[in-house]
Amino acid sequence: MKTKIIFSGAALGLLLAGCGTNDEKIYFASEVKIPASVAVMSPVAPSLSKADEHQIDMVVFGYLFERRFWDGGDYTALFLQADDAVVDAMIRKFPNHVPPIKQSYHIDLRANQSPLDKDTGKPVMILGADVSDPDADGTVDVIGRWYAGGAVQGFYTFKLKKTGDDWTIASVK
């Protein structure tokens, strides 16, 4: 019994000694280790302001509206994958558009089905604009998309540049 107590005491002492702390940081293999000199010198990619992104969205959506992808279909609404501010601006810009532009809460999205208008139960079309960060020359690449189901979808690739305070389309493919 005495040896059990001595052995237990010794084991407890070793355990407590192993739990002592020193001020060394423990590094894990999954951590990224970047030298401070490299981190400071890394160039930061320029990003767009919200105002620029909204302006770019408006330019791309305006171009897509001119193409009228919804003609010949029985679409009862258009939806925009964009900030509410952009959607509101497009609704104000095209107040009597046929089909009407609606806020996203009117859309019924279901897996493996064409999107529907909650108000009518009929098909709708969704337009989107994926804006990238500016290139070194200040131009911005954007993918303008339309979608009304698996068989009715497509995209254009835009390059936009800023002229003064406005964004303009430099090229479309």
N, C-alpha and C positions, 0 to 999 in steps of 0.2 A: 504494500500500500504506500509505503514511504517512497519507493522508487517511482510509482505512478505520479505522485505529487511533485517530485523533483523533476521528472521528465515533462510533465504538463507545464510547470513553471518555466522550464528552459525553452519549451516550444513557444509559450506565450511571449517570452522575452525576445526570441528571435523574430517572431511575427511582428511585434511592435517595433523592433529595430528596423525591419524592412519597410515599414510604413512611414518612416521619417521622410521629411521633404527636403529637397534641396532646390535651389532656384533654377535648375536646368529645365529648359523647355523640351518636352517630349515631341518628336516629330513622327508622324505617321506616314506610311508609304503612299497613301492616297492624297496627301497634301501636295499642293503645287508649291515648289520652292523657287521663287524668282529673286535673283539678287536685286537689292535696292537700287543699284546704279542703272540696271536695265529697266526696272519699273518706272523710274523717274524719266528716262529718256524715251519711253515708248510714245509714238505719236497717237493722239486721240483722234479717232475718226470724227469728222464733223457730222453733226446731226441737224435735222430740220426743226424749226420751231413749229408749234401747233398751228399758228397762223399760216405758215408756208404749206404745211401738210393739207390744211383745209382748202387753201387756194389751188393746190395741185389736184386734189380730189374734184373740185368744181370744174377745172379745165378738162379733166379726163371724162367725167360724167357728161359734160356738155358735148364732147365729141361722140360719146356712145349714144347720146340722145339723138344726134343727127343721123345715126345709122339705122335707127328704128328696127331693131331686131324683133320686136314684138308684132310687127305687121304680119298679117296672115295667120296669126295664132289667136286663140280665144282667151287672151290674158286679161284679167280684170284689174290688175294692179302691178306697179313696179315697186321694188324694194331696193334700197341702197345699203350696202355693207359699208357704213361710215358712221362717224360721230353724229349724235343728234343735231349738233349745230349745222353740219353739212346737209343733213336730210332736211332740216327746217329751211335752210337757205335755198335748196333745190325746189322745195314745195312752193316757196315764195316766188322763185324765178319762173316756174312753170305751173301757175295756179290752176289752169284749165287743161292740163295735159291729159291725153287719152291714150292708154289707161292712166289713172291717177297714181301719183307717187304717195305711198303710205308709210307711216311709222312702223317699226319692226314688230310691235305688239299685235299687229293685224295678220301676221304670217303664221301659217301652220306648217311646220317642218316635221316630216316623218322619215324614218330610215327607208332607203330604197324606193322612195316615191317622189314624184314631182312636188315642188312646193305649192301650197294652196293659200288662197285668201280666206281667212277666218270668216269674213263677212258674207262671202258669196259661195264658198266651197269650190271655186273654180281656180284653174291654174294661174300662176303669177310668174314674173321674171325677176331675177335678182341681178343687180349690177354691183360690181366691186372694183376697187382700185388698190393694188398692193404697191406701196411707195417704198423705195429703197433709200438708203443713205446717199448723200451727194457723192459723186465721183470727184477726183482731184481737180477736174476742170470746171466743177460747179454744176454740172448737169446731173439730172436725177432720172433714174430708170423707174418706170411704172408699168405694171401689168394691169390692163383694164379688162375685166371679165364680165361675161353675161352667162346666166344659168337659168334654165327652166326645166331641168330634168336631164337625165343621161343623154338623150338624143339631141337636145337643144342647148348647146353650150359652146363657148369659144372664148378667145382672148385676142387682144392686140398688145404689142409691146411698144411703149412710148419712151421717148427721150425728151425730157423737158429742160428748158434753161430759163434762168431768171433774167429778165430784161427790165431794168429799173426796179419797180416794186411788183411787177407782174410776172407770172410764170407763163411761158408760151411753149407750144409743142414744136420741138426741133425736128423730130421724125416719128413716123408710125410704121410698124411692120405687122 
